Amino acid sequence: MNLDIGWLLILFGIGFTGSFISGMVGIGGSIIKYPMLLYIPPMMGFVAFTAQEVSAVSAIQVFFATLAGMFAYRKGSLINKKLVLYMGVPIVIGSFIGGFGSKFLPDSAINLTYAVMALIAAVMMFLPKRGVEREDYSGITFNKVIASVTAAIVGVLSGIVGAAGAFITVPIMLVILKIPTRVAIASSLAITFISSIGSTVGKMMGGHMLLIPSIVMVVASILGSPVGAKVGKRMNVKVLQWILATLVTATVIKIWYDILA
C-alpha cells in the first residue's frame, strides 16, 4: 500500500462524497463508500483493500459521519427520541455481534451480506409508502415490537459489513413503521450513530482496523456530513427519497454483477 499524496486524496474524496450524502439523506454513507473503497483505489493503480479492511474502515468512518450529521439535526423536533430508543438499543447489540463475528467470515461472505442488504433496501425504497407527510411531527406513533426486532436483525447484518444499516433502517421507518420522511432521516442518523459504536468496537476487537485510512475518512466525515445535512434540510422530500433510492439501486446492480460474474 503506497502512502503518498495521491492515495490520501483519493481516500479523502471517497470519504467526503459518502459523508456529504450521509448527512443529506440520513444514511451512514457506507452504501456508496463500501464499493468505492473496493474498486476506486485499484482502478487508480493502488493496492486494493480486502472486504474485511473496507468494512472496518467504513465502521469507524460511519461513527464520525453520523455523529457530525446528528449535531446538524440536533435543533428542532425532527429526531424522535422514542424511535431512537426502541431501535437504537437492539441495533447496537446486534451490530457488535456482527462486527466481532465477521472476523470468522471470508471476504466473499461479507460482500454477499452487503449485496443482500442493498437489494432489500432497493426493493423497499420502491414500495408504496402508506405514511402521510405532515408539518406537525409531535405525537408520532409506531409499532415498538417491529421496530426493535427489525433493528436487531439489521444490526447483526450491518455489523458484518461495517455499514451501520442506515440504508435499511430508513426504508423500514418509511415503509413499515410509516414515519414521516424528515423524521426518519434525522432519527436514522442518531440510530446509525448508536449502531456504529457496536460495529466499530467489534471491528477493532476483530483486528482489521487500518489507522491511516481511518483517520483520513474521519476528517472527511467531519467536513462532509454537516454540509450534507444542511443541504438536505432545504431539499424537497421527494427529491431526498429518489436520491436514496437511486444510490441504493446503483450499488445493488454493481455488487451483484461482480458476484455473479
DRENPA-3360 file (N, C-alpha, C; in nm, 2 decimals, always signed):
BEGIN
1 = MNLDIGWL = +0.08/-0.12/+0.00/+0.00/+0.00/+0.00/+0.09/+0.12/+0.00 ~ +0.08/+0.20/-0.10/+0.17/+0.32/-0.12/+0.11/+0.44/-0.04 ~ +0.18/+0.49/+0.05/+0.14/+0.61/+0.13/+0.19/+0.74/+0.06 ~ +0.11/+0.79/-0.03/+0.15/+0.91/-0.10/+0.03/+1.00/-0.11 ~ +0.05/+1.13/-0.16/-0.05/+1.23/-0.16/-0.17/+1.19/-0.25 ~ -0.14/+1.12/-0.36/-0.25/+1.08/-0.45/-0.34/+0.98/-0.38 ~ -0.28/+0.89/-0.31/-0.36/+0.79/-0.24/-0.45/+0.85/-0.13 ~ -0.39/+0.94/-0.06/-0.46/+1.01/+0.05/-0.57/+1.10/+0.00;
9 = LILFGIGF = -0.55/+1.16/-0.12/-0.65/+1.25/-0.18/-0.77/+1.16/-0.23 ~ -0.74/+1.04/-0.28/-0.85/+0.95/-0.33/-0.93/+0.91/-0.21 ~ -0.87/+0.87/-0.10/-0.94/+0.83/+0.02/-1.02/+0.95/+0.08 ~ -0.97/+1.07/+0.07/-1.04/+1.18/+0.12/-1.16/+1.21/+0.04 ~ -1.14/+1.20/-0.09/-1.26/+1.22/-0.19/-1.37/+1.12/-0.17 ~ -1.33/+1.00/-0.15/-1.43/+0.89/-0.12/-1.50/+0.92/+0.01 ~ -1.43/+0.96/+0.11/-1.49/+0.99/+0.24/-1.58/+1.11/+0.24 ~ -1.53/+1.21/+0.18/-1.61/+1.34/+0.17/-1.74/+1.32/+0.10;
17 = TGSFISGM = -1.73/+1.25/-0.02/-1.85/+1.23/-0.10/-1.96/+1.14/-0.02 ~ -1.91/+1.03/+0.03/-2.00/+0.95/+0.11/-2.06/+1.02/+0.23 ~ -1.98/+1.10/+0.30/-2.03/+1.17/+0.42/-2.12/+1.28/+0.39 ~ -2.10/+1.35/+0.27/-2.19/+1.45/+0.23/-2.33/+1.39/+0.20 ~ -2.33/+1.28/+0.14/-2.46/+1.21/+0.11/-2.52/+1.15/+0.24 ~ -2.43/+1.11/+0.33/-2.48/+1.06/+0.46/-2.56/+1.16/+0.53 ~ -2.51/+1.29/+0.54/-2.58/+1.39/+0.61/-2.70/+1.43/+0.54 ~ -2.70/+1.43/+0.40/-2.81/+1.48/+0.32/-2.93/+1.39/+0.33;
25 = VGIGGSII = -2.91/+1.26/+0.32/-3.03/+1.16/+0.31/-3.04/+1.07/+0.43 ~ -2.95/+1.10/+0.53/-2.97/+1.03/+0.66/-2.92/+0.88/+0.66 ~ -2.81/+0.86/+0.58/-2.75/+0.72/+0.58/-2.61/+0.74/+0.63 ~ -2.55/+0.63/+0.67/-2.41/+0.63/+0.72/-2.31/+0.65/+0.61 ~ -2.35/+0.64/+0.48/-2.25/+0.67/+0.37/-2.19/+0.54/+0.32 ~ -2.20/+0.43/+0.39/-2.13/+0.31/+0.35/-2.20/+0.24/+0.23 ~ -2.32/+0.28/+0.21/-2.39/+0.22/+0.09/-2.32/+0.25/-0.04 ~ -2.25/+0.37/-0.04/-2.17/+0.40/-0.16/-2.02/+0.39/-0.13;
33 = KYPMLLYI = -1.97/+0.42/-0.01/-1.83/+0.41/+0.02/-1.78/+0.27/+0.02 ~ -1.86/+0.17/+0.05/-1.81/+0.04/+0.05/-1.76/-0.01/-0.09 ~ -1.84/+0.01/-0.19/-1.79/-0.02/-0.33/-1.69/+0.07/-0.38 ~ -1.69/+0.20/-0.34/-1.59/+0.29/-0.38/-1.45/+0.26/-0.32 ~ -1.45/+0.22/-0.20/-1.32/+0.17/-0.14/-1.27/+0.04/-0.20 ~ -1.36/-0.04/-0.24/-1.32/-0.17/-0.30/-1.27/-0.15/-0.44 ~ -1.33/-0.06/-0.52/-1.30/-0.05/-0.66/-1.21/+0.06/-0.70 ~ -1.22/+0.18/-0.64/-1.15/+0.30/-0.69/-1.00/+0.29/-0.67;
41 = PPMMGFVA = -0.95/+0.26/-0.55/-0.80/+0.26/-0.53/-0.73/+0.17/-0.63 ~ -0.78/+0.04/-0.66/-0.71/-0.04/-0.76/-0.72/+0.02/-0.90 ~ -0.83/+0.08/-0.93/-0.85/+0.15/-1.06/-0.75/+0.26/-1.08 ~ -0.71/+0.32/-0.97/-0.61/+0.43/-0.98/-0.47/+0.38/-0.96 ~ -0.45/+0.25/-0.96/-0.31/+0.20/-0.95/-0.26/+0.17/-0.81 ~ -0.35/+0.17/-0.71/-0.30/+0.14/-0.58/-0.35/+0.00/-0.54 ~ -0.29/-0.05/-0.43/-0.33/-0.18/-0.38/-0.47/-0.18/-0.33 ~ -0.54/-0.28/-0.37/-0.69/-0.29/-0.33/-0.70/-0.33/-0.18;
49 = FTAQEVSA = -0.80/-0.28/-0.12/-0.84/-0.32/+0.02/-0.91/-0.45/+0.01 ~ -0.90/-0.53/+0.12/-0.98/-0.65/+0.13/-1.12/-0.61/+0.18 ~ -1.22/-0.70/+0.17/-1.35/-0.67/+0.22/-1.35/-0.65/+0.37 ~ -1.27/-0.73/+0.44/-1.25/-0.71/+0.59/-1.20/-0.57/+0.62 ~ -1.10/-0.52/+0.55/-1.04/-0.39/+0.57/-1.14/-0.28/+0.54 ~ -1.21/-0.29/+0.42/-1.31/-0.19/+0.39/-1.42/-0.18/+0.49 ~ -1.47/-0.30/+0.54/-1.58/-0.29/+0.64/-1.53/-0.23/+0.77 ~ -1.40/-0.25/+0.81/-1.35/-0.19/+0.93/-1.34/-0.04/+0.92;
57 = VSAIQVFF = -1.28/+0.00/+0.80/-1.27/+0.15/+0.78/-1.40/+0.21/+0.77 ~ -1.50/+0.15/+0.71/-1.63/+0.20/+0.69/-1.70/+0.22/+0.83 ~ -1.68/+0.12/+0.92/-1.74/+0.13/+1.05/-1.70/+0.25/+1.13 ~ -1.57/+0.28/+1.14/-1.52/+0.39/+1.21/-1.56/+0.52/+1.14 ~ -1.56/+0.52/+1.01/-1.60/+0.64/+0.94/-1.75/+0.68/+0.96 ~ -1.83/+0.57/+0.96/-1.97/+0.59/+0.98/-2.00/+0.65/+1.12 ~ -1.92/+0.61/+1.22/-1.93/+0.66/+1.36/-1.92/+0.81/+1.36 ~ -1.81/+0.87/+1.30/-1.79/+1.01/+1.30/-1.88/+1.09/+1.20;
65 = ATLAGMFA = -1.92/+1.02/+1.09/-2.01/+1.09/+0.99/-2.15/+1.11/+1.05 ~ -2.20/+1.01/+1.12/-2.33/+1.02/+1.18/-2.33/+1.11/+1.30 ~ -2.22/+1.11/+1.38/-2.21/+1.20/+1.49/-2.21/+1.35/+1.44 ~ -2.14/+1.38/+1.34/-2.14/+1.51/+1.29/-2.27/+1.55/+1.23 ~ -2.33/+1.46/+1.15/-2.47/+1.49/+1.09/-2.57/+1.50/+1.20 ~ -2.57/+1.42/+1.31/-2.66/+1.43/+1.41/-2.66/+1.56/+1.48 ~ -2.54/+1.62/+1.50/-2.53/+1.75/+1.56/-2.60/+1.86/+1.47 ~ -2.60/+1.84/+1.34/-2.66/+1.93/+1.25/-2.81/+1.93/+1.26;
73 = YRKGSLIN = -2.87/+1.82/+1.31/-3.01/+1.80/+1.32/-3.06/+1.82/+1.47 ~ -2.97/+1.85/+1.56/-3.00/+1.84/+1.70/-3.11/+1.95/+1.74 ~ -3.11/+2.06/+1.67/-3.21/+2.16/+1.70/-3.35/+2.12/+1.63 ~ -3.46/+2.15/+1.69/-3.59/+2.12/+1.63/-3.64/+1.99/+1.68 ~ -3.75/+1.94/+1.62/-3.82/+1.82/+1.67/-3.81/+1.71/+1.58 ~ -3.71/+1.71/+1.49/-3.70/+1.60/+1.39/-3.65/+1.47/+1.44 ~ -3.57/+1.47/+1.54/-3.52/+1.34/+1.60/-3.62/+1.29/+1.70 ~ -3.68/+1.18/+1.67/-3.78/+1.12/+1.76/-3.71/+1.03/+1.86;
81 = KKLVLYMG = -3.71/+1.08/+1.99/-3.64/+1.01/+2.09/-3.69/+0.87/+2.12 ~ -3.82/+0.84/+2.12/-3.87/+0.71/+2.14/-3.83/+0.61/+2.03 ~ -3.83/+0.66/+1.91/-3.79/+0.58/+1.79/-3.64/+0.54/+1.81 ~ -3.56/+0.64/+1.85/-3.42/+0.62/+1.87/-3.39/+0.52/+1.98 ~ -3.47/+0.52/+2.08/-3.45/+0.43/+2.20/-3.49/+0.29/+2.16 ~ -3.61/+0.27/+2.09/-3.66/+0.14/+2.06/-3.58/+0.07/+1.95 ~ -3.52/+0.15/+1.86/-3.43/+0.09/+1.76/-3.29/+0.09/+1.79 ~ -3.24/+0.19/+1.87/-3.10/+0.21/+1.90/-3.04/+0.10/+1.99;
89 = VPIVIGSF = -3.11/+0.06/+2.09/-3.06/-0.04/+2.18/-3.05/-0.18/+2.11 ~ -3.15/-0.23/+2.04/-3.13/-0.36/+1.98/-3.02/-0.35/+1.87 ~ -3.01/-0.24/+1.80/-2.92/-0.23/+1.68/-2.78/-0.23/+1.73 ~ -2.75/-0.17/+1.84/-2.61/-0.16/+1.89/-2.56/-0.30/+1.94 ~ -2.65/-0.37/+2.00/-2.62/-0.51/+2.04/-2.59/-0.60/+1.92 ~ -2.68/-0.59/+1.82/-2.67/-0.67/+1.70/-2.54/-0.63/+1.63 ~ -2.52/-0.50/+1.62/-2.40/-0.46/+1.54/-2.27/-0.50/+1.60 ~ -2.26/-0.51/+1.73/-2.14/-0.56/+1.80/-2.12/-0.70/+1.77;
97 = IGGFGSKF = -2.23/-0.78/+1.78/-2.22/-0.92/+1.75/-2.17/-0.95/+1.60 ~ -2.23/-0.87/+1.51/-2.20/-0.88/+1.37/-2.05/-0.83/+1.34 ~ -2.02/-0.72/+1.40/-1.88/-0.67/+1.38/-1.77/-0.76/+1.43 ~ -1.79/-0.81/+1.55/-1.69/-0.90/+1.60/-1.69/-1.04/+1.53 ~ -1.81/-1.09/+1.50/-1.83/-1.22/+1.44/-1.78/-1.22/+1.29 ~ -1.76/-1.10/+1.23/-1.72/-1.10/+1.09/-1.58/-1.15/+1.07 ~ -1.50/-1.15/+1.18/-1.36/-1.19/+1.17/-1.35/-1.34/+1.13 ~ -1.46/-1.41/+1.15/-1.46/-1.55/+1.12/-1.51/-1.58/+0.98;
105 = LPDSAINL = -1.55/-1.47/+0.91/-1.61/-1.49/+0.77/-1.51/-1.46/+0.66 ~ -1.52/-1.52/+0.55/-1.44/-1.49/+0.43/-1.49/-1.36/+0.36 ~ -1.40/-1.30/+0.28/-1.44/-1.18/+0.21/-1.57/-1.20/+0.13 ~ -1.58/-1.31/+0.06/-1.70/-1.34/-0.02/-1.83/-1.33/+0.06 ~ -1.82/-1.38/+0.18/-1.94/-1.38/+0.27/-1.98/-1.24/+0.31 ~ -1.88/-1.15/+0.33/-1.90/-1.01/+0.37/-1.97/-0.94/+0.25 ~ -1.91/-0.96/+0.13/-1.96/-0.90/+0.01/-2.10/-0.94/-0.02 ~ -2.13/-1.07/+0.00/-2.26/-1.13/-0.02/-2.36/-1.07/+0.07;
113 = TYAVMALI = -2.32/-1.05/+0.20/-2.41/-0.99/+0.30/-2.45/-0.85/+0.26 ~ -2.35/-0.78/+0.22/-2.37/-0.64/+0.18/-2.46/-0.63/+0.06 ~ -2.44/-0.72/-0.04/-2.53/-0.72/-0.16/-2.67/-0.75/-0.13 ~ -2.69/-0.85/-0.04/-2.83/-0.88/+0.00/-2.90/-0.77/+0.07 ~ -2.82/-0.70/+0.16/-2.88/-0.59/+0.24/-2.92/-0.47/+0.14 ~ -2.83/-0.45/+0.05/-2.85/-0.34/-0.05/-2.97/-0.37/-0.14 ~ -2.99/-0.50/-0.18/-3.10/-0.54/-0.26/-3.23/-0.52/-0.19 ~ -3.23/-0.56/-0.06/-3.35/-0.54/+0.02/-3.39/-0.40/+0.04;
121 = AAVMMFLP = -3.29/-0.31/+0.06/-3.31/-0.17/+0.07/-3.37/-0.11/-0.06 ~ -3.31/-0.15/-0.17/-3.36/-0.10/-0.30/-3.51/-0.14/-0.32 ~ -3.54/-0.26/-0.29/-3.68/-0.30/-0.31/-3.77/-0.22/-0.22 ~ -3.73/-0.21/-0.10/-3.82/-0.13/+0.00/-3.84/+0.01/-0.04 ~ -3.74/+0.07/-0.10/-3.75/+0.21/-0.13/-3.85/+0.24/-0.24 ~ -3.88/+0.13/-0.33/-3.98/+0.15/-0.43/-4.11/+0.10/-0.40 ~ -4.13/+0.05/-0.28/-4.26/+0.01/-0.23/-4.35/+0.13/-0.20 ~ -4.48/+0.13/-0.22/-4.56/+0.24/-0.19/-4.56/+0.27/-0.04;
129 = KRGVERED = -4.54/+0.39/+0.00/-4.54/+0.43/+0.14/-4.67/+0.48/+0.19 ~ -4.72/+0.41/+0.29/-4.86/+0.44/+0.34/-4.86/+0.56/+0.44 ~ -4.75/+0.60/+0.49/-4.75/+0.71/+0.58/-4.78/+0.84/+0.51 ~ -4.82/+0.94/+0.58/-4.86/+1.07/+0.52/-4.76/+1.18/+0.58 ~ -4.70/+1.25/+0.48/-4.61/+1.36/+0.53/-4.69/+1.47/+0.59 ~ -4.63/+1.53/+0.70/-4.70/+1.64/+0.77/-4.60/+1.73/+0.82 ~ -4.66/+1.85/+0.86/-4.57/+1.96/+0.92/-4.55/+1.94/+1.07 ~ -4.66/+1.89/+1.14/-4.65/+1.87/+1.28/-4.60/+1.73/+1.31;
137 = YSGITFNK = -4.48/+1.73/+1.37/-4.41/+1.60/+1.40/-4.43/+1.55/+1.54 ~ -4.52/+1.61/+1.61/-4.55/+1.56/+1.75/-4.65/+1.45/+1.75 ~ -4.65/+1.36/+1.84/-4.75/+1.26/+1.85/-4.73/+1.14/+1.75 ~ -4.61/+1.12/+1.70/-4.59/+1.01/+1.60/-4.59/+0.88/+1.68 ~ -4.66/+0.78/+1.62/-4.67/+0.65/+1.68/-4.62/+0.55/+1.59 ~ -4.57/+0.43/+1.64/-4.52/+0.32/+1.56/-4.52/+0.20/+1.64 ~ -4.51/+0.08/+1.57/-4.51/-0.05/+1.64/-4.38/-0.07/+1.70 ~ -4.37/-0.07/+1.83/-4.24/-0.08/+1.90/-4.18/-0.22/+1.89;
145 = VIASVTAA = -4.26/-0.32/+1.88/-4.20/-0.46/+1.87/-4.13/-0.48/+1.73 ~ -4.21/-0.44/+1.63/-4.15/-0.44/+1.49/-4.02/-0.36/+1.48 ~ -4.03/-0.24/+1.54/-3.91/-0.15/+1.54/-3.79/-0.22/+1.60 ~ -3.81/-0.28/+1.72/-3.70/-0.34/+1.79/-3.64/-0.46/+1.72 ~ -3.73/-0.55/+1.67/-3.69/-0.68/+1.61/-3.62/-0.65/+1.48 ~ -3.67/-0.56/+1.40/-3.61/-0.53/+1.27/-3.47/-0.46/+1.29 ~ -3.46/-0.38/+1.40/-3.34/-0.31/+1.43/-3.23/-0.41/+1.47 ~ -3.27/-0.51/+1.55/-3.17/-0.61/+1.59/-3.12/-0.69/+1.48;
153 = IVGVLSGI = -3.21/-0.73/+1.38/-3.16/-0.81/+1.26/-3.07/-0.72/+1.18 ~ -3.11/-0.60/+1.15/-3.03/-0.51/+1.07/-2.89/-0.49/+1.14 ~ -2.89/-0.48/+1.27/-2.77/-0.46/+1.35/-2.67/-0.57/+1.32 ~ -2.71/-0.69/+1.33/-2.62/-0.80/+1.31/-2.56/-0.80/+1.16 ~ -2.65/-0.78/+1.07/-2.60/-0.78/+0.93/-2.52/-0.66/+0.89 ~ -2.55/-0.55/+0.95/-2.48/-0.43/+0.92/-2.34/-0.43/+0.99 ~ -2.34/-0.49/+1.11/-2.21/-0.50/+1.18/-2.11/-0.58/+1.10 ~ -2.16/-0.68/+1.02/-2.07/-0.76/+0.94/-2.00/-0.68/+0.84;
161 = VGAAGAFI = -2.07/-0.59/+0.77/-2.01/-0.51/+0.66/-1.97/-0.37/+0.71 ~ -1.99/-0.34/+0.84/-1.94/-0.21/+0.89/-2.02/-0.09/+0.84 ~ -2.15/-0.12/+0.80/-2.23/-0.01/+0.73/-2.33/+0.06/+0.83 ~ -2.35/+0.00/+0.95/-2.44/+0.06/+1.05/-2.58/+0.05/+1.01 ~ -2.62/+0.01/+0.89/-2.75/-0.02/+0.85/-2.85/+0.09/+0.82 ~ -2.80/+0.21/+0.81/-2.90/+0.32/+0.79/-2.97/+0.31/+0.66 ~ -2.90/+0.25/+0.55/-2.97/+0.24/+0.42/-3.08/+0.14/+0.42 ~ -3.10/+0.06/+0.54/-3.21/-0.02/+0.55/-3.31/+0.03/+0.66;
169 = TVPIMLVI = -3.25/+0.09/+0.76/-3.34/+0.14/+0.87/-3.43/+0.26/+0.82 ~ -3.38/+0.34/+0.72/-3.46/+0.45/+0.67/-3.58/+0.39/+0.59 ~ -3.56/+0.29/+0.50/-3.68/+0.23/+0.43/-3.77/+0.16/+0.53 ~ -3.72/+0.10/+0.63/-3.80/+0.03/+0.73/-3.89/+0.14/+0.80 ~ -3.83/+0.25/+0.84/-3.91/+0.35/+0.90/-4.02/+0.41/+0.81 ~ -3.98/+0.43/+0.68/-4.08/+0.49/+0.58/-4.19/+0.39/+0.55 ~ -4.15/+0.26/+0.51/-4.25/+0.17/+0.46/-4.33/+0.09/+0.56 ~ -4.26/+0.04/+0.67/-4.32/-0.04/+0.77/-4.37/+0.04/+0.89;
177 = LKIPTRVA = -4.29/+0.13/+0.94/-4.33/+0.20/+1.06/-4.41/+0.33/+1.03 ~ -4.41/+0.37/+0.90/-4.48/+0.48/+0.85/-4.44/+0.61/+0.92 ~ -4.32/+0.63/+0.93/-4.26/+0.75/+0.99/-4.25/+0.86/+0.88 ~ -4.28/+0.99/+0.91/-4.26/+1.09/+0.81/-4.11/+1.10/+0.76 ~ -4.09/+1.13/+0.64/-3.96/+1.12/+0.58/-3.85/+1.20/+0.65 ~ -3.88/+1.33/+0.69/-3.78/+1.41/+0.75/-3.74/+1.36/+0.89 ~ -3.84/+1.31/+0.96/-3.82/+1.25/+1.10/-3.74/+1.12/+1.08 ~ -3.77/+1.04/+0.98/-3.69/+0.92/+0.96/-3.55/+0.94/+0.93;
185 = IASSLAIT = -3.52/+1.04/+0.84/-3.39/+1.08/+0.81/-3.31/+1.13/+0.93 ~ -3.37/+1.22/+1.00/-3.30/+1.28/+1.12/-3.28/+1.17/+1.23 ~ -3.38/+1.09/+1.26/-3.37/+0.99/+1.36/-3.27/+0.88/+1.32 ~ -3.27/+0.85/+1.19/-3.18/+0.74/+1.14/-3.03/+0.78/+1.17 ~ -3.00/+0.91/+1.17/-2.86/+0.95/+1.20/-2.82/+0.91/+1.34 ~ -2.92/+0.94/+1.43/-2.89/+0.90/+1.57/-2.89/+0.75/+1.59 ~ -2.98/+0.68/+1.53/-2.98/+0.53/+1.54/-2.85/+0.47/+1.48 ~ -2.81/+0.53/+1.37/-2.69/+0.48/+1.30/-2.57/+0.51/+1.38;
193 = FISSIGST = -2.56/+0.62/+1.45/-2.45/+0.66/+1.53/-2.44/+0.55/+1.65 ~ -2.55/+0.52/+1.71/-2.55/+0.42/+1.81/-2.51/+0.28/+1.76 ~ -2.56/+0.25/+1.64/-2.52/+0.12/+1.58/-2.37/+0.12/+1.55 ~ -2.32/+0.23/+1.50/-2.17/+0.23/+1.47/-2.08/+0.21/+1.58 ~ -2.13/+0.24/+1.70/-2.05/+0.22/+1.82/-2.02/+0.07/+1.84 ~ -2.13/-0.01/+1.82/-2.12/-0.16/+1.83/-2.03/-0.22/+1.72 ~ -2.05/-0.18/+1.60/-1.98/-0.23/+1.49/-1.83/-0.19/+1.49 ~ -1.80/-0.06/+1.53/-1.67/-0.02/+1.54/-1.59/-0.09/+1.65;
201 = VGKMMGGH = -1.65/-0.11/+1.77/-1.58/-0.18/+1.87/-1.56/-0.33/+1.83 ~ -1.66/-0.39/+1.76/-1.65/-0.52/+1.72/-1.53/-0.54/+1.61 ~ -1.53/-0.44/+1.52/-1.42/-0.45/+1.42/-1.28/-0.43/+1.48 ~ -1.27/-0.34/+1.58/-1.14/-0.32/+1.64/-1.10/-0.44/+1.72 ~ -1.19/-0.51/+1.78/-1.16/-0.63/+1.85/-1.12/-0.74/+1.75 ~ -1.18/-0.73/+1.63/-1.15/-0.83/+1.53/-1.01/-0.82/+1.47 ~ -0.95/-0.70/+1.48/-0.81/-0.68/+1.44/-0.80/-0.64/+1.29 ~ -0.90/-0.58/+1.23/-0.89/-0.54/+1.09/-0.88/-0.39/+1.07;
209 = MLLIPSIV = -0.87/-0.31/+1.17/-0.87/-0.17/+1.16/-0.74/-0.11/+1.10 ~ -0.75/-0.02/+1.00/-0.63/+0.04/+0.94/-0.63/+0.19/+0.98 ~ -0.52/+0.23/+1.04/-0.51/+0.36/+1.11/-0.52/+0.47/+1.01 ~ -0.43/+0.48/+0.91/-0.42/+0.59/+0.82/-0.55/+0.61/+0.74 ~ -0.60/+0.51/+0.67/-0.73/+0.53/+0.60/-0.84/+0.57/+0.69 ~ -0.84/+0.52/+0.82/-0.95/+0.55/+0.91/-0.94/+0.70/+0.95 ~ -0.82/+0.75/+0.97/-0.80/+0.89/+1.01/-0.85/+0.98/+0.89 ~ -0.81/+0.95/+0.77/-0.85/+1.03/+0.65/-1.00/+1.03/+0.64;
217 = MVVASILG = -1.06/+0.91/+0.66/-1.21/+0.91/+0.65/-1.28/+0.99/+0.76 ~ -1.22/+0.98/+0.88/-1.28/+1.06/+0.99/-1.28/+1.21/+0.96 ~ -1.16/+1.26/+0.91/-1.15/+1.40/+0.88/-1.25/+1.44/+0.77 ~ -1.26/+1.35/+0.66/-1.36/+1.38/+0.55/-1.50/+1.38/+0.61 ~ -1.53/+1.29/+0.70/-1.66/+1.28/+0.76/-1.70/+1.40/+0.83 ~ -1.61/+1.45/+0.92/-1.64/+1.57/+1.00/-1.67/+1.69/+0.91 ~ -1.60/+1.70/+0.79/-1.62/+1.81/+0.70/-1.75/+1.79/+0.61 ~ -1.77/+1.67/+0.56/-1.87/+1.65/+0.46/-2.01/+1.63/+0.52;
225 = SPVGAKVG = -2.03/+1.56/+0.63/-2.16/+1.53/+0.68/-2.24/+1.65/+0.72 ~ -2.19/+1.75/+0.80/-2.27/+1.86/+0.83/-2.32/+1.94/+0.71 ~ -2.23/+1.95/+0.61/-2.27/+2.02/+0.49/-2.38/+1.95/+0.42 ~ -2.38/+1.82/+0.41/-2.49/+1.74/+0.35/-2.62/+1.76/+0.43 ~ -2.61/+1.76/+0.56/-2.73/+1.78/+0.65/-2.79/+1.91/+0.62 ~ -2.72/+2.02/+0.61/-2.77/+2.15/+0.58/-2.84/+2.15/+0.44 ~ -2.78/+2.09/+0.35/-2.84/+2.08/+0.21/-2.97/+2.00/+0.22 ~ -2.97/+1.89/+0.29/-3.08/+1.80/+0.30/-3.21/+1.87/+0.36;
233 = KRMNVKVL = -3.18/+1.96/+0.46/-3.30/+2.02/+0.52/-3.37/+2.12/+0.43 ~ -3.30/+2.16/+0.32/-3.36/+2.26/+0.23/-3.41/+2.19/+0.10 ~ -3.40/+2.06/+0.09/-3.44/+1.99/-0.03/-3.58/+1.94/-0.01 ~ -3.65/+1.92/-0.13/-3.78/+1.86/-0.13/-3.77/+1.71/-0.08 ~ -3.87/+1.67/-0.01/-3.88/+1.54/+0.05/-3.87/+1.43/-0.06 ~ -3.94/+1.45/-0.17/-3.94/+1.35/-0.28/-3.81/+1.34/-0.34 ~ -3.74/+1.45/-0.36/-3.60/+1.45/-0.41/-3.51/+1.37/-0.32 ~ -3.52/+1.38/-0.19/-3.44/+1.31/-0.10/-3.46/+1.16/-0.11;
241 = QWILATLV = -3.59/+1.12/-0.13/-3.63/+0.98/-0.14/-3.57/+0.92/-0.27 ~ -3.57/+1.00/-0.38/-3.52/+0.94/-0.51/-3.37/+0.94/-0.51 ~ -3.31/+1.03/-0.44/-3.16/+1.03/-0.43/-3.12/+0.90/-0.36 ~ -3.18/+0.87/-0.25/-3.15/+0.75/-0.17/-3.18/+0.62/-0.25 ~ -3.30/+0.62/-0.32/-3.33/+0.50/-0.40/-3.24/+0.48/-0.51 ~ -3.19/+0.59/-0.58/-3.10/+0.58/-0.69/-2.97/+0.53/-0.65 ~ -2.92/+0.58/-0.53/-2.79/+0.53/-0.48/-2.79/+0.38/-0.45 ~ -2.89/+0.34/-0.38/-2.91/+0.20/-0.34/-2.92/+0.11/-0.46;
249 = TATVIKIW = -3.00/+0.15/-0.56/-3.02/+0.07/-0.68/-2.89/+0.05/-0.76 ~ -2.82/+0.16/-0.77/-2.69/+0.16/-0.85/-2.59/+0.07/-0.78 ~ -2.58/+0.07/-0.65/-2.49/-0.01/-0.57/-2.53/-0.16/-0.59 ~ -2.66/-0.19/-0.58/-2.71/-0.33/-0.59/-2.67/-0.38/-0.73 ~ -2.69/-0.31/-0.83/-2.65/-0.36/-0.97/-2.50/-0.39/-0.98 ~ -2.42/-0.30/-0.93/-2.27/-0.32/-0.94/-2.23/-0.44/-0.85 ~ -2.27/-0.45/-0.73/-2.22/-0.56/-0.64/-2.27/-0.69/-0.69 ~ -2.40/-0.70/-0.73/-2.45/-0.83/-0.78/-2.39/-0.87/-0.91;
257 = YDILA = -2.35/-0.77/-0.99/-2.29/-0.80/-1.12/-2.15/-0.87/-1.09 ~ -2.08/-0.81/-1.00/-1.95/-0.86/-0.96/-1.96/-1.00/-0.90 ~ -2.06/-1.02/-0.82/-2.07/-1.16/-0.75/-2.11/-1.26/-0.86 ~ -2.20/-1.23/-0.95/-2.25/-1.33/-1.05/-2.14/-1.35/-1.16 ~ -2.06/-1.24/-1.18/-1.96/-1.26/-1.29/-1.84/-1.33/-1.24;
% end
